[in-house]
Structure formats: structure tokens, C-alpha cells
Amino acid sequence: MKLARAIHLDESDLNVFFSPARTGEWCISGGFEFSDWTESDLIGKSRQAFSNGWLGLETFGRVTFVAVTPFEQSEHDVLVEKLARHFVEVYGAPNMEAALPVAVEELEFMAELCEDHDPNTLLAVHRELGESGVKESFRVIDATPAELDLVAVHGSVDE
């Protein structure tokens, strides 16, 4: 099974999101946060989170890129519980019993998105607000191995 972890290629996420996700935390799309948004909600850092932010499952902050990573079932169960609790505490789900299946569905969607990609493949999300609601699309950035001369130093240690 695979899921995705937050990855930072630079420090820009610290400046563009109200609450940036922590490097290495498990992430999902998190598009549910925007289900009732209108154009008037799309300003400043909120617009950035809407446009291209993945949702971290520890801090519930946002990140621009995630990397596909192997994932264990034991981790899945912990994340389902954490996300379900978030649905109850932040989004007003009536109880954990109602929130758990929705949390499972969110994690299954993310696992399906990662399933066919090699580890370290980067993913980016893009959202648009249209008449029928939020439309998400995903971009894949394949991990390419570095050429040996990019990571090795050639020469003699005696020089």
C-alpha cells in the first residue's frame, strides 16, 4: 500500500499557507474543506490553500507537494481515527461512528491516487471552483535518478 508524505523543496510553503504542513507527515487531498466555498473565500493564503494545498494529517496544515511513499496498515488505522476525530471536532460530524467511514474513504482515495506510482514520485494538486463545485486535478512529477557526475566528485584525494 502507498500513501503520500509532505515534502518541501524550499521554504515557500511557510510563507504561502496560514498553517503549513510539517515535512514528512502523511497527506491527503483535503478538498472537502472547500466544499461550500465561493469566489469570495478565494483570497490571499486561503486562495493558495484552495488552489494547490494538500492536507497534512498531523498538523492539518497545507503543503504544495507530496511524495509517494510505502504505507503500513497499522499506520492507516491510526490516520483514519485521527481524521475522523478532526471531522467531529472541526467540521461538526455528529460522532466518530458517522465520521469513520468518511475518513476511510478519504484515505482510500489518496491510496488509489498513489497506487500506480513509484516511491518518491511527486504529486501536485490543482483546484478550480466552478458552477458544479470544486474540481480537482492532479499532476505527477516522476522521480528521475541523478546522473553519477551530479552526485560524485571525480579526481584524486591526493591533489
C-alpha positions in Angstrom: 0.0 0.0 0.0 1.2 3.5 -0.7 0.2 7.0 0.5 2.0 10.4 0.3 4.1 12.4 2.7 4.6 16.2 2.7 7.8 17.3 1.1 9.2 20.8 0.9 11.5 21.7 -2.0 12.1 25.1 -0.5 10.7 27.3 2.3 7.9 28.9 0.2 5.1 26.9 1.9 6.0 28.6 5.2 5.0 31.9 3.6 2.0 31.0 1.4 -0.1 28.9 3.7 -1.7 30.0 7.0 -0.7 26.7 8.5 2.0 24.8 6.6 2.1 21.0 6.9 5.2 19.5 8.6 7.7 17.8 6.3 7.2 14.1 6.4 3.6 14.0 7.6 1.1 11.8 5.8 -1.2 13.8 3.5 -4.5 13.6 1.6 -6.1 15.9 -0.9 -8.3 17.5 1.7 -10.6 19.1 -0.9 -13.6 18.5 1.5 -12.5 21.7 3.3 -13.6 23.7 0.3 -17.0 22.1 -0.5 -19.0 25.1 0.5 -16.6 27.9 -0.6 -17.5 30.7 -3.0 -15.3 33.1 -5.0 -15.4 35.5 -2.1 -13.5 32.9 0.0 -10.6 32.8 -2.5 -8.3 35.5 -1.2 -4.7 35.6 0.0 -3.4 32.5 1.8 -6.9 30.9 1.7 -6.7 31.0 -2.1 -3.3 29.3 -2.1 -4.6 26.5 0.2 -7.6 26.1 -2.1 -5.6 26.2 -5.4 -2.9 23.7 -4.6 -2.6 22.6 -1.0 -2.6 19.0 0.2 -3.8 18.4 3.8 -1.4 17.1 6.3 -2.9 14.6 8.8 -0.9 15.5 11.8 -0.9 19.3 11.8 -3.9 19.7 9.4 -1.7 22.3 7.6 -1.2 22.5 3.9 1.7 21.7 1.6 2.3 22.2 -2.2 4.0 18.8 -3.0 3.7 15.3 -1.6 5.9 12.3 -2.3 4.5 8.8 -2.8 5.7 6.5 0.0 5.1 2.9 1.1 2.5 2.8 3.9 1.6 0.1 6.5 -1.9 -1.0 7.5 -1.1 -0.1 11.2 -0.4 3.5 10.1 -3.7 3.5 8.1 -5.8 2.7 11.2 -4.2 5.5 13.2 -4.7 8.0 10.5 -8.4 7.0 10.0 -9.0 7.6 13.7 -7.2 11.0 13.6 -9.0 12.2 10.5 -12.4 11.0 11.9 -11.7 12.9 15.1 -10.9 16.0 13.0 -14.2 15.7 11.2 -16.0 15.6 14.6 -14.0 18.4 16.3 -13.6 20.8 13.3 -16.3 20.0 10.7 -19.2 19.1 13.1 -19.6 15.4 12.3 -22.2 14.1 14.8 -19.9 11.4 16.2 -17.0 9.1 15.5 -19.3 6.4 14.1 -20.5 8.7 11.4 -17.0 10.2 10.7 -15.1 6.9 10.5 -16.4 5.7 7.1 -15.8 9.2 5.6 -12.2 9.1 6.9 -11.7 5.7 5.4 -13.0 6.9 2.1 -10.6 9.9 2.1 -7.6 7.7 2.8 -8.6 5.1 0.2 -8.9 7.8 -2.4 -5.4 9.0 -1.7 -4.1 5.4 -1.7 -5.7 4.9 -5.1 -4.1 8.1 -6.3 -0.6 6.8 -5.2 -1.1 3.2 -6.1 0.4 3.2 -9.6 3.3 5.5 -8.9 6.9 4.6 -7.8 8.1 5.7 -4.4 9.4 9.3 -4.4 7.1 10.3 -7.3 5.9 13.9 -6.5 2.3 14.8 -6.8 0.7 18.3 -7.1 -3.0 19.1 -6.8 -4.8 21.9 -8.6 -8.3 23.0 -7.7 -10.8 25.2 -9.5 -14.2 26.5 -8.4 -16.9 26.1 -10.9 -20.7 26.1 -11.1 -20.8 22.4 -10.1 -18.4 22.9 -7.2 -14.7 22.1 -6.6 -12.9 20.4 -9.4 -9.6 18.7 -8.5 -6.9 17.6 -10.9 -3.5 16.0 -10.1 -0.1 16.3 -11.7 2.6 13.6 -11.5 6.3 14.5 -11.4 8.3 11.3 -11.8 11.4 10.9 -9.7 14.4 10.8 -12.0 17.6 9.3 -10.9 20.5 11.7 -10.8 23.4 11.2 -13.2 26.5 9.9 -11.3 28.5 13.1 -12.2 25.9 15.2 -10.5 26.4 13.5 -7.1 30.0 12.1 -7.4 33.2 14.1 -7.2 35.8 12.9 -9.7 39.5 13.3 -9.0 42.2 12.2 -6.7 42.2 12.8 -2.9 46.0 13.4 -3.2 45.5 16.6 -5.2 
